[in-house]
C-alpha cells in the first residue's frame, strides 16, 4: 500500500497536491506518523538507556557515600575514647604538678645545683689539664729548639776553629 501510494504521489501533478487529496492525506497522516513513531521509539530507547545508566551511577555514588559515612562514624567511635583518655591523662599530669609541695621543689633544686657545680668543676679541671699539657708541649718544643741551636753553634764553632 505504501509503495502504491508513493507511485501515485510521484505521478501526480503539482496542482493536485493539497491537503484534501486522499493520497496526500494518506502520506501525511500514515507515513509521517509512522516516521514520528519510529523516531519516538528510538528516542525513548536512548532516554531509557541514559536513565538506567544514571540510576546505576547514582546507586554507586550513594553506596560510596554510605560507606564513607560509615567509615567516618566507626573511626569517630574508636577515636573518642582515646581522646578522652588523653585529656584525662593531661589533667592527671597537671594535678601532679599542682600537688608538688614547696620543700620538695627546694630539695630537687638543691640537687640540681649540686650536680651542676660538680659538672662545672670536672669540666674546668679537664680544661686546666688540657692547658697544662699544651704548656708542657710548648716548653718541650722550645727546649728542643734551644738544644738544636746549641749543637749548631758547637758545630759552627768547631768548624771555625778547624779552619783557623
PALUM-903454 format. One record per residue (C-alpha): x, y negated, z; residue in one letter. Coordinates in steps of 0.001 Angstrom, whole numbers, padded with zeros to 6 digits, always signed. Example, Ala and Ser with C-alpha at 12.3 -4.5 7.8 and 13.67 -1.06 7.14 Angstrom:
BEGIN
+012300+004500+007800A;+013670+001060+007140S;
***
This chain:
BEGIN
+000000+000000+000000X;+002848-002397+000780X;+004540-001590-002499X;+001316-002117-004442X;+000687-005402-002670X;+004244-006550-003348X;+003787-005682-007044X;+000523-007622-007191X;+002123-010541-005448X;+005058-010619-007852X;+002695-010663-010868X;+000531-013482-009505X;+000554-016959-010918X;+001725-019715-008642X;-001668-021426-008846X;-003428-018354-007485X;-001251-018211-004337X;-003354-019592-001488X;-004481-018583+001943X;-007886-017416+000638X;-006384-014901-001780X;-006718-011373-000275X;-003248-010306-001418X;-001592-013338+000182X;-003684-012816+003294X;-002608-009150+003486X;+001082-010066+003115X;+000956-012918+005598X;-001066-011075+008195X;+000066-007465+007956X;+003610-007582+006658X;+004723-010635+008638X;+003038-009228+011732X;+005000-006036+011308X;+008218-008059+010947X;+007339-010027+014077X;+006523-006818+015942X;+009867-005290+014943X;+011725-008454+015994X;+009791-008480+019254X;+010670-004828+019938X;+014388-005326+019229X;+014427-008459+021350X;+012624-006643+024146X;+015167-003814+023956X;+018032-006302+024210X;+016440-008137+027151X;+015701-004833+028907X;+019323-003793+028457X;+020511-007136+029831X;+018117-006885+032794X;+019257-003356+033680X;+022902-004447+033385X;+022154-007455+035595X;+020350-005283+038123X;+023301-002882+038223X;+025745-005750+038771X;+023529-007322+041430X;+023291-003975+043220X;+027089-003530+043110X;+027569-007085+044393X;+025108-006531+047228X;+026826-003272+048170X;+030207-005010+048267X;+028730-007882+050243X;+027196-005486+052767X;+030457-003525+053022X;+032452-006705+053609X;+029973-007935+056206X;+030096-004584+057959X;+033905-004668+057986X;+033859-008172+059494X;+031406-007111+062200X;+033406-003997+063076X;+036669-005950+063248X;+034983-008607+065393X;+033658-005896+067711X;+037165-004440+068010X;+038926-007787+068464X;+036562-009333+071018X;+037616-007074+073931X;+041264-007610+073033X;+040811-011382+073018X;+039018-011277+076361X;+041828-009150+077836X;+044445-011622+076604X;+042514-014534+078122X;+042240-012671+081432X;+045985-011907+081399X;+046692-015560+080692X;+044558-016553+083674X;+046308-013961+085859X;+049727-015318+084922X;+048618-018868+085658X;+047259-017751+089023X;+050586-016086+089825X;+052426-019322+089161X;+049886-021288+091154X;+050236-018951+094166X;+054028-019244+094428X;+054997-020789+097773X;+057476-023660+098071X;+060008-021718+100212X;+060132-019000+097551X;+060804-021610+094911X;+063566-023175+097033X;+065165-019754+097597X;+065175-018975+093869X;+066581-022430+093145X;+069466-021892+095550X;+070211-018502+093946X;+070313-020135+090538X;+072626-022877+091777X;+075000-020313+093337X;+075079-018287+090147X;+075684-021383+088070X;+078514-022613+090284X;+080193-019157+090224X;+079895-019069+086465X;+081394-022550+086147X;+084301-021660+088467X;+085013-018491+086484X;+084821-020431+083229X;+087135-023165+084491X;+089607-020530+085718X;+089664-018953+082267X;+090241-022345+080658X;+093061-023171+083094X;+094718-019796+082464X;+094495-020327+078715X;+096017-023816+079061X;+098794-022468+081322X;+099584-019703+078809X;+099734-022257+075997X;+102150-024391+078024X;+104346-021339+078659X;+104359-020544+074946X;+105302-024124+074098X;+108106-024156+076717X;+109426-020835+075397X;+109428-022186+071853X;+111254-025339+072966X;+113885-023271+074805X;+114388-021063+071755X;+114772-024165+069621X;+117394-025565+072054X;+119280-022246+072069X;+119362-022299+068299X;+120775-025835+068283X;+123443-024981+070821X;+124513-021951+068820X;+124592-024012+065645X;+126636-026612+067479X;+129059-023981+068625X;+129400-022630+065154X;+129940-026076+063777X;+132460-026858+066449X;+134354-023666+065881X;+134338-024115+062136X;+135547-027680+062524X;+138286-026532+064874X;+139337-023907+062360X;+139511-026463+059616X;+141829-028678+061621X;
***
